[in-house]
Amino acid sequence: MSDKIEPIAAAIINAFGGDAPGIEFTTNRGFKTASRSSSGLYVLTLDDKHDVNHIDVQVTRKSGVAGSIQADVLDKETIQISSFDATGAAADTPFFINVYRVRS
């Protein structure tokens, strides 16, 4: 039996700090909300609940600026994104996110 991978959510997120910090979807499929908790820390809520053991999340920084980004699945509908600059400090950055369901 082979696994089947199904896309369940995808978005391009414009996250920005400065004088008016915030976050906005520039495109969105499958996410209910997105918010900025603090510099480099975002929380996205999926439209539907999913089994966390069968979800794969891929997140990529949109900008060409050096740094890292990671995604953590917090529960059946919540994903937390953490973004860092090249020195390891929390930093706002636009990003792409894709969420897949893996079925056997």
MARRO-42642 format. One record per atom (N, C-alpha, C): x, y, z; atom name; residue in three letters. Coordinates in Angstrom, 2 decimals. Layout:
// residues N
<rec xx="X" yy="Y" zz="Z" atome="CA" residu="Ala"/>
...
This chain:
// residues 104
<rec xx="0.85" yy="-1.17" zz="0.00" atome="N" residu="Met"/>
<rec xx="0.00" yy="0.00" zz="0.00" atome="CA" residu="Met"/>
<rec xx="0.89" yy="1.23" zz="0.00" atome="C" residu="Met"/>
<rec xx="0.55" yy="2.22" zz="-0.80" atome="N" residu="Ser"/>
<rec xx="1.35" yy="3.44" zz="-0.84" atome="CA" residu="Ser"/>
<rec xx="0.60" yy="4.60" zz="-0.18" atome="C" residu="Ser"/>
<rec xx="1.38" yy="5.57" zz="0.27" atome="N" residu="Asp"/>
<rec xx="0.78" yy="6.75" zz="0.88" atome="CA" residu="Asp"/>
<rec xx="0.24" yy="7.67" zz="-0.19" atome="C" residu="Asp"/>
<rec xx="-0.80" yy="8.38" zz="0.16" atome="N" residu="Lys"/>
<rec xx="-1.39" yy="9.37" zz="-0.73" atome="CA" residu="Lys"/>
<rec xx="-1.24" yy="10.73" zz="-0.05" atome="C" residu="Lys"/>
<rec xx="-0.69" yy="11.69" zz="-0.77" atome="N" residu="Ile"/>
<rec xx="-0.49" yy="13.03" zz="-0.22" atome="CA" residu="Ile"/>
<rec xx="-1.51" yy="13.96" zz="-0.85" atome="C" residu="Ile"/>
<rec xx="-2.28" yy="14.65" zz="0.01" atome="N" residu="Glu"/>
<rec xx="-3.31" yy="15.56" zz="-0.45" atome="CA" residu="Glu"/>
<rec xx="-3.05" yy="16.97" zz="0.10" atome="C" residu="Glu"/>
<rec xx="-3.00" yy="17.98" zz="-0.76" atome="N" residu="Pro"/>
<rec xx="-2.86" yy="19.35" zz="-0.24" atome="CA" residu="Pro"/>
<rec xx="-4.14" yy="19.77" zz="0.48" atome="C" residu="Pro"/>
<rec xx="-3.99" yy="20.37" zz="1.67" atome="N" residu="Ile"/>
<rec xx="-5.16" yy="20.83" zz="2.40" atome="CA" residu="Ile"/>
<rec xx="-5.12" yy="22.34" zz="2.66" atome="C" residu="Ile"/>
<rec xx="-3.93" yy="22.95" zz="2.58" atome="N" residu="Ala"/>
<rec xx="-3.85" yy="24.40" zz="2.78" atome="CA" residu="Ala"/>
<rec xx="-2.57" yy="24.93" zz="2.14" atome="C" residu="Ala"/>
<rec xx="-2.65" yy="26.17" zz="1.66" atome="N" residu="Ala"/>
<rec xx="-1.49" yy="26.84" zz="1.09" atome="CA" residu="Ala"/>
<rec xx="-1.71" yy="28.34" zz="1.19" atome="C" residu="Ala"/>
<rec xx="-0.63" yy="29.08" zz="1.42" atome="N" residu="Ala"/>
<rec xx="-0.76" yy="30.53" zz="1.51" atome="CA" residu="Ala"/>
<rec xx="0.58" yy="31.20" zz="1.27" atome="C" residu="Ala"/>
<rec xx="0.51" yy="32.44" zz="0.84" atome="N" residu="Ile"/>
<rec xx="1.64" yy="33.33" zz="0.85" atome="CA" residu="Ile"/>
<rec xx="1.31" yy="34.37" zz="1.91" atome="C" residu="Ile"/>
<rec xx="2.19" yy="34.50" zz="2.89" atome="N" residu="Ile"/>
<rec xx="1.95" yy="35.40" zz="4.02" atome="CA" residu="Ile"/>
<rec xx="2.93" yy="36.56" zz="3.95" atome="C" residu="Ile"/>
<rec xx="2.41" yy="37.77" zz="4.03" atome="N" residu="Asn"/>
<rec xx="3.25" yy="38.96" zz="4.11" atome="CA" residu="Asn"/>
<rec xx="3.29" yy="39.38" zz="5.57" atome="C" residu="Asn"/>
<rec xx="4.41" yy="39.11" zz="6.23" atome="N" residu="Ala"/>
<rec xx="4.58" yy="39.46" zz="7.64" atome="CA" residu="Ala"/>
<rec xx="5.55" yy="40.63" zz="7.72" atome="C" residu="Ala"/>
<rec xx="5.22" yy="41.61" zz="8.53" atome="N" residu="Phe"/>
<rec xx="6.06" yy="42.79" zz="8.60" atome="CA" residu="Phe"/>
<rec xx="6.10" yy="43.35" zz="10.02" atome="C" residu="Phe"/>
<rec xx="7.23" yy="43.90" zz="10.37" atome="N" residu="Gly"/>
<rec xx="7.42" yy="44.52" zz="11.69" atome="CA" residu="Gly"/>
<rec xx="7.38" yy="46.03" zz="11.54" atome="C" residu="Gly"/>
<rec xx="8.29" yy="46.70" zz="12.20" atome="N" residu="Gly"/>
<rec xx="8.38" yy="48.15" zz="12.10" atome="CA" residu="Gly"/>
<rec xx="7.32" yy="48.87" zz="12.91" atome="C" residu="Gly"/>
<rec xx="6.92" yy="50.05" zz="12.43" atome="N" residu="Asp"/>
<rec xx="5.96" yy="50.90" zz="13.14" atome="CA" residu="Asp"/>
<rec xx="4.55" yy="50.33" zz="13.16" atome="C" residu="Asp"/>
<rec xx="4.20" yy="49.54" zz="12.15" atome="N" residu="Ala"/>
<rec xx="2.85" yy="48.96" zz="12.08" atome="CA" residu="Ala"/>
<rec xx="2.97" yy="47.46" zz="11.84" atome="C" residu="Ala"/>
<rec xx="3.42" yy="46.69" zz="12.86" atome="N" residu="Pro"/>
<rec xx="3.61" yy="45.25" zz="12.68" atome="CA" residu="Pro"/>
<rec xx="2.28" yy="44.54" zz="12.39" atome="C" residu="Pro"/>
<rec xx="2.37" yy="43.51" zz="11.58" atome="N" residu="Gly"/>
<rec xx="1.17" yy="42.76" zz="11.27" atome="CA" residu="Gly"/>
<rec xx="1.44" yy="41.62" zz="10.32" atome="C" residu="Gly"/>
<rec xx="0.36" yy="41.06" zz="9.82" atome="N" residu="Ile"/>
<rec xx="0.45" yy="39.92" zz="8.92" atome="CA" residu="Ile"/>
<rec xx="-0.78" yy="39.96" zz="8.02" atome="C" residu="Ile"/>
<rec xx="-0.58" yy="39.57" zz="6.75" atome="N" residu="Glu"/>
<rec xx="-1.72" yy="39.52" zz="5.84" atome="CA" residu="Glu"/>
<rec xx="-1.52" yy="38.38" zz="4.84" atome="C" residu="Glu"/>
<rec xx="-2.64" yy="37.79" zz="4.43" atome="N" residu="Phe"/>
<rec xx="-2.60" yy="36.79" zz="3.38" atome="CA" residu="Phe"/>
<rec xx="-2.51" yy="37.53" zz="2.04" atome="C" residu="Phe"/>
<rec xx="-1.53" yy="37.16" zz="1.20" atome="N" residu="Thr"/>
<rec xx="-1.57" yy="37.69" zz="-0.16" atome="CA" residu="Thr"/>
<rec xx="-2.27" yy="36.68" zz="-1.06" atome="C" residu="Thr"/>
<rec xx="-2.22" yy="35.41" zz="-0.71" atome="N" residu="Thr"/>
<rec xx="-3.08" yy="34.37" zz="-1.29" atome="CA" residu="Thr"/>
<rec xx="-3.36" yy="33.38" zz="-0.18" atome="C" residu="Thr"/>
<rec xx="-4.50" yy="32.71" zz="-0.26" atome="N" residu="Asn"/>
<rec xx="-4.86" yy="31.81" zz="0.83" atome="CA" residu="Asn"/>
<rec xx="-5.81" yy="30.73" zz="0.33" atome="C" residu="Asn"/>
<rec xx="-5.54" yy="29.50" zz="0.75" atome="N" residu="Arg"/>
<rec xx="-6.45" yy="28.37" zz="0.55" atome="CA" residu="Arg"/>
<rec xx="-6.32" yy="27.47" zz="1.76" atome="C" residu="Arg"/>
<rec xx="-7.38" yy="27.33" zz="2.52" atome="N" residu="Gly"/>
<rec xx="-7.39" yy="26.38" zz="3.61" atome="CA" residu="Gly"/>
<rec xx="-7.04" yy="26.91" zz="4.99" atome="C" residu="Gly"/>
<rec xx="-6.71" yy="28.20" zz="5.09" atome="N" residu="Phe"/>
<rec xx="-6.44" yy="28.79" zz="6.40" atome="CA" residu="Phe"/>
<rec xx="-7.59" yy="29.72" zz="6.79" atome="C" residu="Phe"/>
<rec xx="-7.98" yy="29.65" zz="8.05" atome="N" residu="Lys"/>
<rec xx="-9.05" yy="30.51" zz="8.57" atome="CA" residu="Lys"/>
<rec xx="-8.49" yy="31.86" zz="8.99" atome="C" residu="Lys"/>
<rec xx="-7.40" yy="31.84" zz="9.76" atome="N" residu="Thr"/>
<rec xx="-6.80" yy="33.08" zz="10.26" atome="CA" residu="Thr"/>
<rec xx="-5.28" yy="32.97" zz="10.30" atome="C" residu="Thr"/>
<rec xx="-4.64" yy="34.13" zz="10.38" atome="N" residu="Ala"/>
<rec xx="-3.21" yy="34.23" zz="10.59" atome="CA" residu="Ala"/>
<rec xx="-2.97" yy="35.45" zz="11.46" atome="C" residu="Ala"/>
<rec xx="-2.05" yy="35.34" zz="12.43" atome="N" residu="Ser"/>
<rec xx="-1.76" yy="36.49" zz="13.28" atome="CA" residu="Ser"/>
<rec xx="-0.27" yy="36.51" zz="13.63" atome="C" residu="Ser"/>
<rec xx="0.19" yy="37.68" zz="14.00" atome="N" residu="Arg"/>
<rec xx="1.58" yy="37.87" zz="14.42" atome="CA" residu="Arg"/>
<rec xx="1.57" yy="38.03" zz="15.94" atome="C" residu="Arg"/>
<rec xx="2.23" yy="37.12" zz="16.65" atome="N" residu="Ser"/>
<rec xx="2.29" yy="37.17" zz="18.11" atome="CA" residu="Ser"/>
<rec xx="3.36" yy="38.14" zz="18.59" atome="C" residu="Ser"/>
<rec xx="4.49" yy="38.11" zz="17.93" atome="N" residu="Ser"/>
<rec xx="5.63" yy="39.00" zz="18.23" atome="CA" residu="Ser"/>
<rec xx="6.57" yy="38.92" zz="17.04" atome="C" residu="Ser"/>
<rec xx="7.67" yy="39.62" zz="17.12" atome="N" residu="Ser"/>
<rec xx="8.63" yy="39.61" zz="16.02" atome="CA" residu="Ser"/>
<rec xx="9.02" yy="38.17" zz="15.67" atome="C" residu="Ser"/>
<rec xx="8.79" yy="37.78" zz="14.41" atome="N" residu="Gly"/>
<rec xx="9.16" yy="36.46" zz="13.94" atome="CA" residu="Gly"/>
<rec xx="8.30" yy="35.30" zz="14.41" atome="C" residu="Gly"/>
<rec xx="7.20" yy="35.56" zz="15.09" atome="N" residu="Leu"/>
<rec xx="6.35" yy="34.49" zz="15.62" atome="CA" residu="Leu"/>
<rec xx="4.92" yy="34.67" zz="15.14" atome="C" residu="Leu"/>
<rec xx="4.39" yy="33.67" zz="14.42" atome="N" residu="Tyr"/>
<rec xx="3.07" yy="33.75" zz="13.80" atome="CA" residu="Tyr"/>
<rec xx="2.26" yy="32.51" zz="14.14" atome="C" residu="Tyr"/>
<rec xx="0.95" yy="32.67" zz="14.19" atome="N" residu="Val"/>
<rec xx="0.05" yy="31.55" zz="14.44" atome="CA" residu="Val"/>
<rec xx="-0.99" yy="31.53" zz="13.32" atome="C" residu="Val"/>
<rec xx="-1.12" yy="30.38" zz="12.65" atome="N" residu="Leu"/>
<rec xx="-2.08" yy="30.19" zz="11.58" atome="CA" residu="Leu"/>
<rec xx="-3.08" yy="29.13" zz="11.99" atome="C" residu="Leu"/>
<rec xx="-4.35" yy="29.35" zz="11.68" atome="N" residu="Thr"/>
<rec xx="-5.41" yy="28.40" zz="12.00" atome="CA" residu="Thr"/>
<rec xx="-5.99" yy="27.85" zz="10.70" atome="C" residu="Thr"/>
<rec xx="-6.02" yy="26.51" zz="10.61" atome="N" residu="Leu"/>
<rec xx="-6.59" yy="25.85" zz="9.44" atome="CA" residu="Leu"/>
<rec xx="-8.11" yy="25.96" zz="9.45" atome="C" residu="Leu"/>
<rec xx="-8.72" yy="25.88" zz="8.27" atome="N" residu="Asp"/>
<rec xx="-10.18" yy="25.88" zz="8.15" atome="CA" residu="Asp"/>
<rec xx="-10.82" yy="24.71" zz="8.87" atome="C" residu="Asp"/>
<rec xx="-10.17" yy="23.55" zz="8.81" atome="N" residu="Asp"/>
<rec xx="-10.71" yy="22.33" zz="9.39" atome="CA" residu="Asp"/>
<rec xx="-9.68" yy="21.69" zz="10.32" atome="C" residu="Asp"/>
<rec xx="-10.16" yy="20.79" zz="11.19" atome="N" residu="Lys"/>
<rec xx="-9.26" yy="20.04" zz="12.09" atome="CA" residu="Lys"/>
<rec xx="-8.73" yy="18.81" zz="11.36" atome="C" residu="Lys"/>
<rec xx="-7.48" yy="18.45" zz="11.67" atome="N" residu="His"/>
<rec xx="-6.82" yy="17.32" zz="11.02" atome="CA" residu="His"/>
<rec xx="-6.02" yy="16.53" zz="12.05" atome="C" residu="His"/>
<rec xx="-5.82" yy="15.25" zz="11.78" atome="N" residu="Asp"/>
<rec xx="-5.01" yy="14.39" zz="12.64" atome="CA" residu="Asp"/>
<rec xx="-3.55" yy="14.84" zz="12.54" atome="C" residu="Asp"/>
<rec xx="-2.98" yy="15.32" zz="13.64" atome="N" residu="Val"/>
<rec xx="-1.62" yy="15.87" zz="13.61" atome="CA" residu="Val"/>
<rec xx="-0.57" yy="14.83" zz="13.22" atome="C" residu="Val"/>
<rec xx="-0.87" yy="13.55" zz="13.38" atome="N" residu="Asn"/>
<rec xx="0.08" yy="12.50" zz="13.00" atome="CA" residu="Asn"/>
<rec xx="0.11" yy="12.27" zz="11.49" atome="C" residu="Asn"/>
<rec xx="-0.80" yy="12.89" zz="10.77" atome="N" residu="His"/>
<rec xx="-0.87" yy="12.69" zz="9.32" atome="CA" residu="His"/>
<rec xx="-0.81" yy="14.02" zz="8.57" atome="C" residu="His"/>
<rec xx="-0.14" yy="15.01" zz="9.17" atome="N" residu="Ile"/>
<rec xx="0.02" yy="16.31" zz="8.52" atome="CA" residu="Ile"/>
<rec xx="1.50" yy="16.57" zz="8.27" atome="C" residu="Ile"/>
<rec xx="1.80" yy="17.08" zz="7.08" atome="N" residu="Asp"/>
<rec xx="3.15" yy="17.51" zz="6.75" atome="CA" residu="Asp"/>
<rec xx="3.08" yy="19.00" zz="6.41" atome="C" residu="Asp"/>
<rec xx="3.91" yy="19.81" zz="7.06" atome="N" residu="Val"/>
<rec xx="3.92" yy="21.25" zz="6.85" atome="CA" residu="Val"/>
<rec xx="5.26" yy="21.65" zz="6.23" atome="C" residu="Val"/>
<rec xx="5.19" yy="22.41" zz="5.15" atome="N" residu="Gln"/>
<rec xx="6.40" yy="22.94" zz="4.53" atome="CA" residu="Gln"/>
<rec xx="6.30" yy="24.46" zz="4.53" atome="C" residu="Gln"/>
<rec xx="7.31" yy="25.12" zz="5.07" atome="N" residu="Val"/>
<rec xx="7.33" yy="26.58" zz="5.12" atome="CA" residu="Val"/>
<rec xx="8.68" yy="27.06" zz="4.59" atome="C" residu="Val"/>
<rec xx="8.63" yy="28.13" zz="3.77" atome="N" residu="Thr"/>
<rec xx="9.82" yy="28.67" zz="3.13" atome="CA" residu="Thr"/>
<rec xx="9.80" yy="30.19" zz="3.21" atome="C" residu="Thr"/>
<rec xx="10.91" yy="30.78" zz="3.57" atome="N" residu="Arg"/>
<rec xx="11.01" yy="32.24" zz="3.57" atome="CA" residu="Arg"/>
<rec xx="10.86" yy="32.76" zz="2.15" atome="C" residu="Arg"/>
<rec xx="10.11" yy="33.82" zz="1.97" atome="N" residu="Lys"/>
<rec xx="9.87" yy="34.40" zz="0.65" atome="CA" residu="Lys"/>
<rec xx="11.01" yy="35.31" zz="0.22" atome="C" residu="Lys"/>
<rec xx="11.60" yy="36.01" zz="1.15" atome="N" residu="Ser"/>
<rec xx="12.64" yy="36.99" zz="0.82" atome="CA" residu="Ser"/>
<rec xx="13.98" yy="36.32" zz="0.59" atome="C" residu="Ser"/>
<rec xx="14.89" yy="37.06" zz="-0.03" atome="N" residu="Gly"/>
<rec xx="16.24" yy="36.56" zz="-0.26" atome="CA" residu="Gly"/>
<rec xx="17.18" yy="36.83" zz="0.89" atome="C" residu="Gly"/>
<rec xx="16.67" yy="37.34" zz="2.00" atome="N" residu="Val"/>
<rec xx="17.49" yy="37.66" zz="3.16" atome="CA" residu="Val"/>
<rec xx="17.84" yy="36.36" zz="3.89" atome="C" residu="Val"/>
<rec xx="19.09" yy="36.25" zz="4.33" atome="N" residu="Ala"/>
<rec xx="19.54" yy="35.05" zz="5.03" atome="CA" residu="Ala"/>
<rec xx="18.81" yy="34.88" zz="6.36" atome="C" residu="Ala"/>
<rec xx="18.58" yy="33.65" zz="6.74" atome="N" residu="Gly"/>
<rec xx="17.91" yy="33.35" zz="8.00" atome="CA" residu="Gly"/>
<rec xx="17.26" yy="31.98" zz="7.93" atome="C" residu="Gly"/>
<rec xx="16.46" yy="31.67" zz="8.94" atome="N" residu="Ser"/>
<rec xx="15.78" yy="30.37" zz="8.96" atome="CA" residu="Ser"/>
<rec xx="14.33" yy="30.56" zz="9.37" atome="C" residu="Ser"/>
<rec xx="13.55" yy="29.53" zz="9.09" atome="N" residu="Ile"/>
<rec xx="12.13" yy="29.54" zz="9.44" atome="CA" residu="Ile"/>
<rec xx="11.72" yy="28.11" zz="9.74" atome="C" residu="Ile"/>
<rec xx="10.81" yy="27.94" zz="10.69" atome="N" residu="Gln"/>
<rec xx="10.34" yy="26.59" zz="11.03" atome="CA" residu="Gln"/>
<rec xx="8.86" yy="26.62" zz="11.36" atome="C" residu="Gln"/>
<rec xx="8.22" yy="25.49" zz="11.19" atome="N" residu="Ala"/>
<rec xx="6.79" yy="25.34" zz="11.49" atome="CA" residu="Ala"/>
<rec xx="6.62" yy="24.26" zz="12.55" atome="C" residu="Ala"/>
<rec xx="5.73" yy="24.51" zz="13.50" atome="N" residu="Asp"/>
<rec xx="5.38" yy="23.54" zz="14.53" atome="CA" residu="Asp"/>
<rec xx="3.87" yy="23.39" zz="14.56" atome="C" residu="Asp"/>
<rec xx="3.39" yy="22.14" zz="14.46" atome="N" residu="Val"/>
<rec xx="1.96" yy="21.86" zz="14.56" atome="CA" residu="Val"/>
<rec xx="1.62" yy="21.82" zz="16.04" atome="C" residu="Val"/>
<rec xx="0.76" yy="22.76" zz="16.50" atome="N" residu="Leu"/>
<rec xx="0.43" yy="22.84" zz="17.92" atome="CA" residu="Leu"/>
<rec xx="-0.74" yy="21.95" zz="18.30" atome="C" residu="Leu"/>
<rec xx="-1.72" yy="21.83" zz="17.42" atome="N" residu="Asp"/>
<rec xx="-2.87" yy="20.97" zz="17.65" atome="CA" residu="Asp"/>
<rec xx="-3.55" yy="20.68" zz="16.32" atome="C" residu="Asp"/>
<rec xx="-4.77" yy="20.18" zz="16.33" atome="N" residu="Lys"/>
<rec xx="-5.46" yy="19.72" zz="15.12" atome="CA" residu="Lys"/>
<rec xx="-5.75" yy="20.81" zz="14.09" atome="C" residu="Lys"/>
<rec xx="-5.62" yy="22.08" zz="14.49" atome="N" residu="Glu"/>
<rec xx="-5.90" yy="23.15" zz="13.54" atome="CA" residu="Glu"/>
<rec xx="-4.95" yy="24.34" zz="13.63" atome="C" residu="Glu"/>
<rec xx="-3.95" yy="24.27" zz="14.51" atome="N" residu="Thr"/>
<rec xx="-3.08" yy="25.43" zz="14.73" atome="CA" residu="Thr"/>
<rec xx="-1.63" yy="25.12" zz="14.40" atome="C" residu="Thr"/>
<rec xx="-1.01" yy="26.01" zz="13.62" atome="N" residu="Ile"/>
<rec xx="0.39" yy="25.89" zz="13.23" atome="CA" residu="Ile"/>
<rec xx="1.10" yy="27.17" zz="13.66" atome="C" residu="Ile"/>
<rec xx="2.25" yy="27.01" zz="14.31" atome="N" residu="Gln"/>
<rec xx="3.05" yy="28.15" zz="14.72" atome="CA" residu="Gln"/>
<rec xx="4.29" yy="28.24" zz="13.84" atome="C" residu="Gln"/>
<rec xx="4.58" yy="29.42" zz="13.34" atome="N" residu="Ile"/>
<rec xx="5.75" yy="29.67" zz="12.51" atome="CA" residu="Ile"/>
<rec xx="6.72" yy="30.54" zz="13.29" atome="C" residu="Ile"/>
<rec xx="8.00" yy="30.16" zz="13.28" atome="N" residu="Ser"/>
<rec xx="9.06" yy="30.95" zz="13.92" atome="CA" residu="Ser"/>
<rec xx="10.10" yy="31.29" zz="12.87" atome="C" residu="Ser"/>
<rec xx="10.42" yy="32.58" zz="12.76" atome="N" residu="Ser"/>
<rec xx="11.35" yy="33.06" zz="11.75" atome="CA" residu="Ser"/>
<rec xx="12.51" yy="33.80" zz="12.42" atome="C" residu="Ser"/>
<rec xx="13.73" yy="33.56" zz="11.92" atome="N" residu="Phe"/>
<rec xx="14.94" yy="34.12" zz="12.50" atome="CA" residu="Phe"/>
<rec xx="15.83" yy="34.72" zz="11.42" atome="C" residu="Phe"/>
<rec xx="16.59" yy="35.77" zz="11.77" atome="N" residu="Asp"/>
<rec xx="17.54" yy="36.33" zz="10.81" atome="CA" residu="Asp"/>
<rec xx="18.84" yy="35.53" zz="10.85" atome="C" residu="Asp"/>
<rec xx="19.84" yy="35.99" zz="10.12" atome="N" residu="Ala"/>
<rec xx="21.11" yy="35.26" zz="10.01" atome="CA" residu="Ala"/>
<rec xx="21.85" yy="35.14" zz="11.33" atome="C" residu="Ala"/>
<rec xx="21.57" yy="36.04" zz="12.29" atome="N" residu="Thr"/>
<rec xx="22.25" yy="35.98" zz="13.59" atome="CA" residu="Thr"/>
<rec xx="21.49" yy="35.11" zz="14.59" atome="C" residu="Thr"/>
<rec xx="20.30" yy="34.62" zz="14.21" atome="N" residu="Gly"/>
<rec xx="19.49" yy="33.79" zz="15.09" atome="CA" residu="Gly"/>
<rec xx="18.47" yy="34.57" zz="15.90" atome="C" residu="Gly"/>
<rec xx="18.37" yy="35.89" zz="15.65" atome="N" residu="Ala"/>
<rec xx="17.37" yy="36.71" zz="16.33" atome="CA" residu="Ala"/>
<rec xx="16.01" yy="36.60" zz="15.64" atome="C" residu="Ala"/>
<rec xx="14.94" yy="36.64" zz="16.41" atome="N" residu="Ala"/>
<rec xx="13.59" yy="36.60" zz="15.83" atome="CA" residu="Ala"/>
<rec xx="13.44" yy="37.76" zz="14.85" atome="C" residu="Ala"/>
<rec xx="12.87" yy="37.49" zz="13.67" atome="N" residu="Ala"/>
<rec xx="12.75" yy="38.52" zz="12.64" atome="CA" residu="Ala"/>
<rec xx="11.53" yy="38.27" zz="11.78" atome="C" residu="Ala"/>
<rec xx="10.82" yy="39.33" zz="11.44" atome="N" residu="Asp"/>
<rec xx="9.66" yy="39.23" zz="10.55" atome="CA" residu="Asp"/>
<rec xx="10.12" yy="39.01" zz="9.12" atome="C" residu="Asp"/>
<rec xx="9.41" yy="38.15" zz="8.40" atome="N" residu="Thr"/>
<rec xx="9.71" yy="37.89" zz="7.00" atome="CA" residu="Thr"/>
<rec xx="8.48" yy="37.34" zz="6.31" atome="C" residu="Thr"/>
<rec xx="8.28" yy="37.67" zz="5.04" atome="N" residu="Pro"/>
<rec xx="7.20" yy="37.03" zz="4.27" atome="CA" residu="Pro"/>
<rec xx="7.56" yy="35.55" zz="4.06" atome="C" residu="Pro"/>
<rec xx="6.52" yy="34.69" zz="3.93" atome="N" residu="Phe"/>
<rec xx="6.80" yy="33.27" zz="3.73" atome="CA" residu="Phe"/>
<rec xx="5.68" yy="32.56" zz="2.97" atome="C" residu="Phe"/>
<rec xx="6.05" yy="31.42" zz="2.41" atome="N" residu="Phe"/>
<rec xx="5.12" yy="30.50" zz="1.76" atome="CA" residu="Phe"/>
<rec xx="4.87" yy="29.35" zz="2.72" atome="C" residu="Phe"/>
<rec xx="3.63" yy="28.86" zz="2.79" atome="N" residu="Ile"/>
<rec xx="3.34" yy="27.70" zz="3.61" atome="CA" residu="Ile"/>
<rec xx="2.42" yy="26.76" zz="2.84" atome="C" residu="Ile"/>
<rec xx="2.72" yy="25.47" zz="2.91" atome="N" residu="Asn"/>
<rec xx="1.90" yy="24.42" zz="2.33" atome="CA" residu="Asn"/>
<rec xx="1.67" yy="23.35" zz="3.37" atome="C" residu="Asn"/>
<rec xx="0.44" yy="22.87" zz="3.48" atome="N" residu="Val"/>
<rec xx="0.09" yy="21.82" zz="4.43" atome="CA" residu="Val"/>
<rec xx="-0.52" yy="20.66" zz="3.65" atome="C" residu="Val"/>
<rec xx="-0.03" yy="19.46" zz="3.94" atome="N" residu="Tyr"/>
<rec xx="-0.49" yy="18.25" zz="3.25" atome="CA" residu="Tyr"/>
<rec xx="-1.01" yy="17.24" zz="4.26" atome="C" residu="Tyr"/>
<rec xx="-1.99" yy="16.46" zz="3.84" atome="N" residu="Arg"/>
<rec xx="-2.47" yy="15.32" zz="4.63" atome="CA" residu="Arg"/>
<rec xx="-1.89" yy="14.08" zz="3.96" atome="C" residu="Arg"/>
<rec xx="-1.31" yy="13.19" zz="4.79" atome="N" residu="Val"/>
<rec xx="-0.74" yy="11.94" zz="4.28" atome="CA" residu="Val"/>
<rec xx="-1.67" yy="10.81" zz="4.69" atome="C" residu="Val"/>
<rec xx="-2.15" yy="10.07" zz="3.71" atome="N" residu="Arg"/>
<rec xx="-3.04" yy="8.93" zz="3.97" atome="CA" residu="Arg"/>
<rec xx="-2.39" yy="7.66" zz="3.46" atome="C" residu="Arg"/>
<rec xx="-2.61" yy="6.58" zz="4.18" atome="N" residu="Ser"/>
<rec xx="-2.07" yy="5.28" zz="3.76" atome="CA" residu="Ser"/>
<rec xx="-3.12" yy="4.50" zz="3.03" atome="C" residu="Ser"/>
